[in-house]
Structure formats: structure tokens, C-alpha cells
Amino acid sequence: MNKIKNYILAARIWKDTRGQDLIEYALMAGFVAVAAGAVMPGVNTNISQIFSKIASSLGSASAQGS
């Protein structure tokens, strides 16, 4: 009798899909985090170059205005 209860409980657990959405969202968030980590180093250098150009432009503009 106890074996039958265990089989029924196992069948209920396998059929239960309530936590499936949470796991899917967690996997998607992990994928986005990995992709962002792979992309950021290249973006980081481009952003640094852009800010350096802006800083030099502002520096030369302020030197001309003085």
C-alpha cells in the first residue's frame, strides 16, 4: 500500500507545472546576463573612446574661450 502512495505522489510531482515559468524566467535572465557580460568589454572601450573625444573637444573649446 505504501508503494502505491509513493507512485501516486511521484506522478503528481511530475505532472505539476506550477514552478515551470519561474525556472524559464531564471534561465532567460541567466542567458541575458551571460550575453551582456560577453558584449560589455567591446562596448566599454568604445564608450571610453567617445568620452575621451568629448573631453578633448570640451578642453579645446574652453581654451579658445579664455
DSSP file (Angstrom, degrees, kcal/mol; ACC not computed):
  #  RESIDUE AA STRUCTURE BP1 BP2  ACC     N-H-->O    O-->H-N    N-H-->O    O-->H-N    TCO  KAPPA ALPHA  PHI   PSI    X-CA   Y-CA   Z-CA
    1    1 A M     >        0   0    0      0, 0.0     4,-1.6     0, 0.0     5,-0.1   0.000 360.0 360.0 360.0 -37.0    0.0    0.0    0.0
    2    2 A N  H  >  +     0   0    0      1,-0.2     4,-1.9     2,-0.2     5,-0.1   0.856 360.0  55.2 -68.0 -35.0    2.9    2.3    0.8
    3    3 A K  H  > S+     0   0    0      1,-0.2     4,-2.3     2,-0.2    -1,-0.2   0.884 105.4  52.6 -64.6 -38.4    4.4    1.8   -2.6
    4    4 A I  H  > S+     0   0    0      1,-0.2     4,-2.3     2,-0.2    -1,-0.2   0.904 108.0  50.7 -65.2 -41.1    1.2    2.8   -4.3
    5    5 A K  H  X S+     0   0    0     -4,-1.6     4,-2.4     1,-0.2    -1,-0.2   0.896 109.9  50.8 -63.2 -39.6    1.1    6.0   -2.4
    6    6 A N  H  X S+     0   0    0     -4,-1.9     4,-2.5     2,-0.2    -2,-0.2   0.903 110.3  49.0 -65.0 -40.8    4.7    6.7   -3.4
    7    7 A Y  H  X S+     0   0    0     -4,-2.3     4,-2.3     2,-0.2    -2,-0.2   0.901 111.8  48.9 -64.7 -40.6    4.0    6.1   -7.0
    8    8 A I  H  X S+     0   0    0     -4,-2.3     4,-2.1     2,-0.2    -2,-0.2   0.912 112.0  48.8 -65.5 -42.5    0.9    8.4   -6.9
    9    9 A L  H  X S+     0   0    0     -4,-2.4     4,-2.1     2,-0.2    -2,-0.2   0.910 111.4  49.6 -63.4 -42.5    3.0   11.1   -5.2
   10   10 A A  H  X S+     0   0    0     -4,-2.5     4,-2.2     1,-0.2    -2,-0.2   0.893 110.0  51.2 -63.9 -39.6    5.7   10.8   -7.8
   11   11 A A  H  X S+     0   0    0     -4,-2.3     4,-1.6     1,-0.2    -1,-0.2   0.893 109.5  50.3 -65.5 -39.3    3.2   11.0  -10.6
   12   12 A R  H  X S+     0   0    0     -4,-2.1     4,-1.2     2,-0.2    -1,-0.2   0.893 109.8  50.8 -64.7 -39.6    1.7   14.2   -9.1
   13   13 A I  H  < S+     0   0    0     -4,-2.1     3,-0.4     1,-0.2    -2,-0.2   0.917 110.5  48.6 -65.2 -43.0    5.2   15.8   -8.8
   14   14 A W  H  < S+     0   0    0     -4,-2.2    -1,-0.2     1,-0.2    -2,-0.2   0.820 113.4  47.5 -67.6 -30.2    6.0   15.0  -12.5
   15   15 A K  H  < S+     0   0    0     -4,-1.6     2,-0.4    -5,-0.2    -1,-0.2   0.666  87.6 102.5 -83.8 -16.9    2.7   16.5  -13.6
   16   16 A D     <  +     0   0    0     -4,-1.2     3,-0.1    -3,-0.4    -4,-0.0  -0.543  38.7 168.9 -72.8 122.5    3.0   19.6  -11.5
   17   17 A T    >   +     0   0    0     -2,-0.4     3,-0.9     1,-0.1     4,-0.5   0.131  40.9 110.6-119.4  18.4    4.0   22.6  -13.7
   18   18 A R  T 3  S+     0   0    0      1,-0.2     3,-0.3     2,-0.1     4,-0.3   0.840  82.8  43.6 -66.6 -32.9    3.5   25.5  -11.4
   19   19 A G  T 3> S+     0   0    0      1,-0.2     4,-1.8     2,-0.1    -1,-0.2   0.443  88.4  93.0 -90.7   0.2    7.2   26.3  -11.0
   20   20 A Q  H <> S+     0   0    0     -3,-0.9     4,-2.2     1,-0.2    -1,-0.2   0.896  82.5  51.6 -63.0 -42.5    8.0   25.9  -14.7
   21   21 A D  H  > S+     0   0    0     -4,-0.5     4,-2.5    -3,-0.3    -1,-0.2   0.900 108.0  52.5 -62.4 -41.2    7.5   29.6  -15.5
   22   22 A L  H  > S+     0   0    0     -4,-0.3     4,-2.1     1,-0.2    -1,-0.2   0.910 110.4  47.3 -62.0 -42.8    9.8   30.7  -12.7
   23   23 A I  H  X S+     0   0    0     -4,-1.8     4,-2.4     2,-0.2    -1,-0.2   0.895 111.1  51.8 -66.7 -39.6   12.6   28.3  -13.9
   24   24 A E  H  X S+     0   0    0     -4,-2.2     4,-2.3     1,-0.2    -2,-0.2   0.914 111.1  47.2 -63.5 -42.3   12.2   29.5  -17.5
   25   25 A Y  H  X S+     0   0    0     -4,-2.5     4,-2.5     2,-0.2    -1,-0.2   0.884 111.3  51.6 -66.5 -37.6   12.5   33.2  -16.5
   26   26 A A  H  X S+     0   0    0     -4,-2.1     4,-2.1     2,-0.2    -2,-0.2   0.904 110.5  48.1 -65.5 -40.8   15.5   32.4  -14.3
   27   27 A L  H  X S+     0   0    0     -4,-2.4     4,-2.2     2,-0.2    -2,-0.2   0.904 112.0  49.7 -65.1 -40.3   17.2   30.6  -17.3
   28   28 A M  H  X S+     0   0    0     -4,-2.3     4,-2.4     2,-0.2    -2,-0.2   0.907 110.2  50.1 -65.2 -41.5   16.4   33.6  -19.6
   29   29 A A  H  X S+     0   0    0     -4,-2.5     4,-2.2     1,-0.2    -1,-0.2   0.891 110.4  50.6 -64.2 -38.8   17.8   36.1  -17.1
   30   30 A G  H  X S+     0   0    0     -4,-2.1     4,-2.2     2,-0.2    -1,-0.2   0.896 109.9  49.9 -64.1 -40.3   21.0   34.0  -16.8
   31   31 A F  H  X S+     0   0    0     -4,-2.2     4,-2.5     2,-0.2    -2,-0.2   0.914 110.9  48.9 -64.9 -42.6   21.3   33.9  -20.6
   32   32 A V  H  X S+     0   0    0     -4,-2.4     4,-2.6     1,-0.2    -2,-0.2   0.896 110.7  51.3 -63.8 -39.6   20.9   37.7  -20.8
   33   33 A A  H  X S+     0   0    0     -4,-2.2     4,-2.1     2,-0.2    -2,-0.2   0.904 111.5  46.4 -65.0 -41.3   23.5   38.2  -18.1
   34   34 A V  H  X S+     0   0    0     -4,-2.2     4,-1.7     2,-0.2    -2,-0.2   0.914 113.6  48.9 -66.9 -42.2   26.0   36.0  -19.9
   35   35 A A  H  X S+     0   0    0     -4,-2.5     4,-1.7     1,-0.2    -2,-0.2   0.909 111.4  49.4 -64.8 -41.5   25.3   37.7  -23.2
   36   36 A A  H  X S+     0   0    0     -4,-2.6     4,-2.4     1,-0.2    -1,-0.2   0.888 109.6  52.0 -65.4 -38.4   25.7   41.2  -21.6
   37   37 A G  H  < S+     0   0    0     -4,-2.1    -1,-0.2     1,-0.2    -2,-0.2   0.838 110.4  48.6 -66.0 -32.3   29.0   40.1  -20.0
   38   38 A A  H  < S+     0   0    0     -4,-1.7     4,-0.3     1,-0.2    -1,-0.2   0.817 117.0  41.6 -75.4 -29.9   30.3   38.9  -23.3
   39   39 A V  H >X S+     0   0    0     -4,-1.7     4,-1.7    -5,-0.1     3,-0.6   0.812  98.3  74.1 -87.0 -32.5   29.3   42.2  -25.1
   40   40 A M  H 3X S+     0   0    0     -4,-2.4     4,-3.1     1,-0.2     5,-0.2   0.811  85.5  60.6 -59.6 -38.1   30.3   44.7  -22.5
   41   41 A P  H 3> S+     0   0    0      0, 0.0     4,-1.5     0, 0.0    -1,-0.2   0.916 109.7  43.6 -59.2 -40.3   34.1   44.7  -22.9
   42   42 A G  H <> S+     0   0    0     -3,-0.6     4,-1.5    -4,-0.3    -2,-0.2   0.897 116.6  46.5 -68.5 -39.8   33.8   45.8  -26.5
   43   43 A V  H  X S+     0   0    0     -4,-1.7     4,-2.6     1,-0.2     5,-0.2   0.864 106.3  60.8 -68.6 -35.9   31.2   48.4  -25.7
   44   44 A N  H  X S+     0   0    0     -4,-3.1     4,-2.1     1,-0.2    -1,-0.2   0.904 105.1  46.2 -60.4 -43.8   33.3   49.6  -22.8
   45   45 A T  H  X S+     0   0    0     -4,-1.5     4,-2.1     2,-0.2    -1,-0.2   0.884 112.4  51.0 -69.0 -37.2   36.3   50.5  -24.9
   46   46 A N  H  X S+     0   0    0     -4,-1.5     4,-2.2     2,-0.2    -2,-0.2   0.920 110.9  47.9 -64.6 -43.0   34.0   52.3  -27.5
   47   47 A I  H  X S+     0   0    0     -4,-2.6     4,-2.4     1,-0.2    -2,-0.2   0.896 110.3  52.8 -64.8 -39.4   32.3   54.3  -24.8
   48   48 A S  H  X S+     0   0    0     -4,-2.1     4,-1.9    -5,-0.2    -1,-0.2   0.899 109.4  48.9 -62.3 -40.8   35.7   55.2  -23.3
   49   49 A Q  H  X S+     0   0    0     -4,-2.1     4,-2.2     2,-0.2    -1,-0.2   0.900 110.3  51.0 -65.9 -40.4   36.9   56.5  -26.7
   50   50 A I  H  X S+     0   0    0     -4,-2.2     4,-2.2     1,-0.2    -2,-0.2   0.928 111.3  47.4 -63.5 -44.8   33.8   58.5  -27.2
   51   51 A F  H  X S+     0   0    0     -4,-2.4     4,-2.5     1,-0.2    -1,-0.2   0.855 109.7  53.8 -66.3 -33.6   34.1   60.2  -23.8
   52   52 A S  H  X S+     0   0    0     -4,-1.9     4,-2.4     2,-0.2    -1,-0.2   0.912 109.3  48.1 -65.3 -41.7   37.8   60.9  -24.4
   53   53 A K  H  X S+     0   0    0     -4,-2.2     4,-2.2     2,-0.2    -2,-0.2   0.900 112.6  48.7 -64.4 -41.0   36.9   62.7  -27.7
   54   54 A I  H  X S+     0   0    0     -4,-2.2     4,-2.6     2,-0.2     5,-0.2   0.922 111.1  50.2 -64.6 -43.5   34.2   64.7  -25.9
   55   55 A A  H  X S+     0   0    0     -4,-2.5     4,-2.3     1,-0.2    -2,-0.2   0.905 111.8  47.1 -63.2 -41.6   36.6   65.6  -23.1
   56   56 A S  H  X S+     0   0    0     -4,-2.4     4,-2.3     2,-0.2    -1,-0.2   0.886 112.2  50.5 -68.5 -36.6   39.3   66.8  -25.6
   57   57 A S  H  X S+     0   0    0     -4,-2.2     4,-2.2     2,-0.2    -2,-0.2   0.918 112.9  45.8 -64.1 -43.3   36.7   68.8  -27.6
   58   58 A L  H  X S+     0   0    0     -4,-2.6     4,-2.3     2,-0.2    -2,-0.2   0.874 112.0  52.4 -67.0 -36.7   35.4   70.5  -24.4
   59   59 A G  H  X S+     0   0    0     -4,-2.3     4,-1.6    -5,-0.2    -2,-0.2   0.907 112.0  44.5 -65.8 -42.0   39.0   71.1  -23.3
   60   60 A S  H  X S+     0   0    0     -4,-2.3     4,-1.8     2,-0.2    -2,-0.2   0.865 113.2  51.9 -71.7 -34.5   40.0   72.8  -26.6
   61   61 A A  H  X S+     0   0    0     -4,-2.2     4,-1.6     1,-0.2    -2,-0.2   0.893 110.7  47.3 -67.5 -39.5   36.7   74.8  -26.6
   62   62 A S  H  X S+     0   0    0     -4,-2.3     4,-0.9     1,-0.2    -1,-0.2   0.840 109.9  53.5 -72.0 -30.7   37.3   76.1  -23.1
   63   63 A A  H  < S+     0   0    0     -4,-1.6     3,-0.3     1,-0.2    -2,-0.2   0.870 109.7  48.4 -69.3 -36.0   40.9   77.0  -24.0
   64   64 A Q  H  < S+     0   0    0     -4,-1.8    -2,-0.2     1,-0.2    -1,-0.2   0.841 109.0  53.8 -70.8 -33.6   39.7   79.0  -27.0
   65   65 A G  H  <        0   0    0     -4,-1.6    -1,-0.2     1,-0.2    -2,-0.2   0.695 360.0 360.0 -75.4 -19.5   37.0   80.8  -24.9
   66   66 A S     <        0   0    0     -4,-0.9    -1,-0.2    -3,-0.3    -2,-0.1   0.477 360.0 360.0 -78.4 360.0   39.5   82.0  -22.3
